[in-house]
Amino acid sequence: MSIKVLLSAIGISVALVGAAAAQDFKLRFATSVANTEEASYKEMQALAARVKERSKGRLEMQLFPAEQLGAQKKVNEMISSGANMMNMTDYGQLGQFVPDAGVLAGPYIFGSLAEADKLFASPVFKDVSDKLEQKGIKIIMANGLFGARHMLSDKPIRKPDDLKGLTVRVPPSPIMVETFKDFGARPTEIPWGEVYNALQSNVVNAAEAPFGAIWGSKLQEVRKVVSKTNHQLMFTAWVTSTGFFDKLPADLQAILIEEGKVSAKNLTKATLEQDDQFAKMLEKAGVTLVTDIDVAAFQKASAGVYEKLPNLTPGFVAKARAAMGAN
C-alpha cells in the first residue's frame, strides 16, 4: 500500500470517528405523572435542559407525561428490550426484573432519609444496580424522593383492620400486592392513569399514593379522606436502556450520570418542601387528613412480607438493613 493510500485510509477513519463522536442522540422520557407542576416533572424538565446544554445539543430528551407512551410496566419492558427511552419508575416496578430491587419499595424498610442514603451508597445497592443492567436497565438517577405514601379512601384507615374487605388499587408491584394482602385488603393492580376512573366507578374502594400524586391526579375529587400511614417511603429511579447507554460516547455517559445525581438531590429537596404544601391544598379542597395512625400495627402486619417474595437473594433483606445500620 502506498503512503498516499495509507494516509487517505487514516484520514477516512479519523473522519468516521469524528462523525460518531458528533452524532446526535434522542431519548423519549416517560412518566405517569400528569401534573406538570409536580416536583418530579419539573426536575425532569431541568435534567433535560442541563443535559442538552452540557452536551451542546448532542443529547436531547423529549418528555411524555401522563403515560402517553404507556403504563410504567410497559415502558420498563420496552427499555429492557433496548428502546431509546427513559422512564420515571420505582423499585417496586423494577422488582419484576430483579426481585431484590422490590425490597427498596417495601413497607417501612427505611427508618429515615439518612438510612436510605446509606443503602443507596452501599455495595448492596450496587449489586442490585448491576443486576438490573444485565436485564437491560441502566439506572441514571437512583434515589430521588417521590414522597411518603398514604391511604386515600372514604373512611379513616387508622389500623390494618380498617382495610379488611376493601379493594385497594396498588401499582403493578409484587411487594405492594403482598403488603396489602398482609394488611387484610384486596389489592388490585391498576395503572396510575386509570386510578381516578377506578375510584369514581367504585372498581376499587381506596388507593394509596404520596400527597403530590393524589393532588396531581385530582383524586381528592372522588375520595375525601387521606390517612397518613407512611407505609412506604418511595424513591423514584430514572432508567434507560443499557444498550442505548452503552452506545453513547463516554462524555455523554458521564453527563447523564452526573446530572442524574444532581436531579436526585434536587428532587428530594423539592419533594420535602412541597409535601406540607400539598397536604394543606388537599385540606383546603375538603379532604380530611387522619394523623392518629397505629403505625406499629401496620409495621407488625407487614413484617413478614419480604419472606413471601419469590426469588429474593438469600439474606438480601438482612444485608440491606445492615447497610443502613438498622436492626
N, C-alpha and C positions, 0 to 999 in steps of 0.2 A: 504493500500500500504506500502510495506517495505521501510526502509530507503534506502536500496541499489537500489531498483527500482526507488524511487523518485529521488535520486541523478543521476541515469542514465538518467532519463527523462529530468532533468535540464541540464545535460551535452549535450544532443542532441539538446535542444532548444538553448543553447548558441552557439553550433556549427552552427546551422541553421542561427542564427542572424549574426554570423561572416561571414558565406558564403555569405549572402545577402549583407553585407557591402563591401565584397571584389569583388562583381560582376562587370564585365566589361560592359560598355555601349558604343554604337557606334551611331554616328549621320551622316547622309548624308547632307552635307552643300551645298545648291544650289544657283546659281546666274545666271543672264542673261548676266553678264559681260563676254566678250570673250577675252579681252586683259589682260593677267595675269600680265602685268606690271602696270596696273592701281592701284591707291592707295587703292581702296576698296578691290581688290582681295589680294593685299599684306597684308592688315590688317586681312583679313580672314585667311590667312596662319599664321600670327603672333598669332592670337587668338587661332587657333587650336594647335599651338606649346606650348603656355603658359598653356592652359588647360591640355594638355597631360602631361606636366612637373609637374604641381601642383597636378594633380590627380594621379601621378605615373603610368600613362598609363591606369587607370581605365575608363577614358572617352576620346574617340578618335573621331575626326571629319575627314571625307573624303570629299574633295572638288570636286564639279562638276560645272565647269564654262560653259558658252555659252549655257545655257538652256538644258543641257544634260538630266536633269530629267524632262524637260517640261517647258512650259511658266510659268511666275510668278504666274498667276492666278491659274493654275492647281496645282502648288506646294503648294500654300496657302490653297487651298481646301483640299489637302491631309493632310496637317498639322492639319487643323481644325478637320479632321476626325480621328486624332490620330496617323498619321505616324511618325516614328522615323526619322524626318527630320528637318533641319533648313533652313531658306530661307533669302536671302537678298532681302527685298521688300521695299515698301514705303507706306506712309499713304493714297495716292490716291487709291492704290490697297486694302488696309485694310478697306477702306470706304465701300467696298462691304459687309463686315461683321458687322461693326459698323459705321453707316453713319457719326457720329461726327468725326471719325478719318479722313475722307476725307477733313475736313476743314484745317487740318495741311498741306495739299498739295495744298491748294487753291492759287489763283493768288494774289501776293503781300500781303499775310497775315502777313509775317514777315517783319518789317521795318529794322531789323538788327539781327546779331547773338545774341546780348545781349538780345533782345526781345524774341528770340526763346529759349534761355537758361531759361528765366523766366517762359515761358509757360511749358517747359518740366519738370520743377521743381515744378510745381503748382498742387494743388488738382484737377484742371480742367483736366490736363493730366492724373493724377492718376485714375480718374473716367473712362476715355477712355480706359486706360490700363486694368482696372478691367473688363470692359465690353467685351474687346477682350478675356480675359481669360475665361469668361463664354461661349464664342463662340469656345473655344478650342485652342486659340492662345496666347502663352506666349511670351512677349517681353523680349529678352535677352539684346539687345542693342537698345536704343531708339532714339538716336539723333546724329548719325554720319553724318556729312555734305557730301553729294554726289556732290553738286555743284549747281550753278545757271543755269537755263535752258534758252536756246536761240533758235532762229528760224534758220533753215537750209533750204535754197531754192535756186532757180536760179535767184533771184532778191532781191534787198533790201526790208526789211519789217520795215518801219520806224513808221508806224501808223496802227491802225486796218483796215482802208480802204484798205491797201495794201494786206490784207488777203482775201478780198472778192472774191469769186469764186474759191479759192484754196482748193484742197483736202489735208488735213494735217493729217499725222499719229500722233495719240496720244495713250498713253498706255491704257489698259482696266481699266479706272478710271472714275467714274461718274463725278467727279468735273472737270477733264480735258476736257471731252466731252462738258460739259456745258460752260466751259470757252471759248473754241474755237468757239462754236456756237455764243457766245456773241461778239467775235472778228469779226464775219462775215464769218468765214471759214466753210468748210465742214469737220468736224473731223471724222476720220476713225480709229477704234481700230485695231491695228496690233501688234502681239508680237514683242519684240525687235529684236529677231533673224531673223525676216523676213523683217526688215526695208530696208536694203541695196537693196534687190531684188525689193521691192515695189517702191523705188525711181528710180532704174535703169530702170524698166519697165514702169515707169510713172503711176503705180497704184495710187500713191499719188504724189502730186507736191512738198510737203515740209514735214519736220519733225521738232521736237524740242527736245533738249537734252543739257546736260552740255558739255563743251568743251572736257573733258576727254572721255566721252561716244562717242562723234562724232569721235574723233581720234581713239579710241579703236576699233570701228566697221568699220573704213575706209570709213565713209560716205562722206568724202571730195573728194573721187574719183567720186562720182555721183552728188554732188551739190557743188557749188563753192562760195556761199555767206552765211555768218553767221551774223545775225543781233542780237546785244546784247540787247534783250528785257528784260532779267532778270525777266521774268514773273512768275517764281516760284523759291524760294529758297528751294531746295529739300534735305530732310533728309531721310536717309535710316534707316529702322528698321530691325533688325535681330531677327527673330521669330522662335520658335519651338512649338511643341505640348504641350498644358497644361497637357495632360495625361502623356506624356513622362517625362516632367519636374517633375510632382508630384511623379513619381515612383523613381526618383533619391534620393539617400541618401542626408541628409541635407548638408553634406560637399561639395558634388558635385554641389548641387544647388547654394551654396554660391560662389563657384569658378566661375561658369558660369556668375552669376550676377556681381560679382566683376570685372571679366575680360571683360565683356561686357561694363562696364563703362570706363575701360581703352581704349578699342577699339574706343569708341565714341570720346574721346579726341584725340587719335592718328589719326583717320581718318579725323576729322575736320581740324587738323593742316596740315596733308599731302595734303588734297584737296586744302586748301588755298595756300599752297606753289606751287602746281603743276598747278594751274589754269592759271597763266600767261605763264607758260612753254608750255602748250598745245595750248594756243592761238597763240604763236609765231610759234609753229610747224605747225599749220594749215595755217598760213600766208605763211610760207616757202613752203608749198605744193601748193600754188597758190590760197588759199581761201581769199576772200575779207571780212574783218571784218567791219561791219557797226555799228558805235557808236552813230550817231546823231539820237537817238530814242526819239519819243514823249512818254515818259513813262507815263506822266499824262493822255494822251489819252487812253492808254491801261488800266490804273487803272480805269478810268471812265467807259470804255466799259464793264469791268468785275465786276464792283461794286455790281451788283445785282445777281451775280451768286449763292451766298450762299442761297438766298431765293428760288432758283429753285431745290435745293437738297431735295429729299423726305426723310422723316423720321428723320430729324435732331431733336435733343432735343431742345425744345423751349428755346430761349435765349442763346444757346450754343456759338454762334459766339460772342455775346457781352461779355460773361464770359471769352472767350479765349482772347479777346482784352484787357479786364480789367486786366487779369492776366499778360499780357505783359506791362501794363501801357500805352497801345495805346488807341487812341480815337475811 
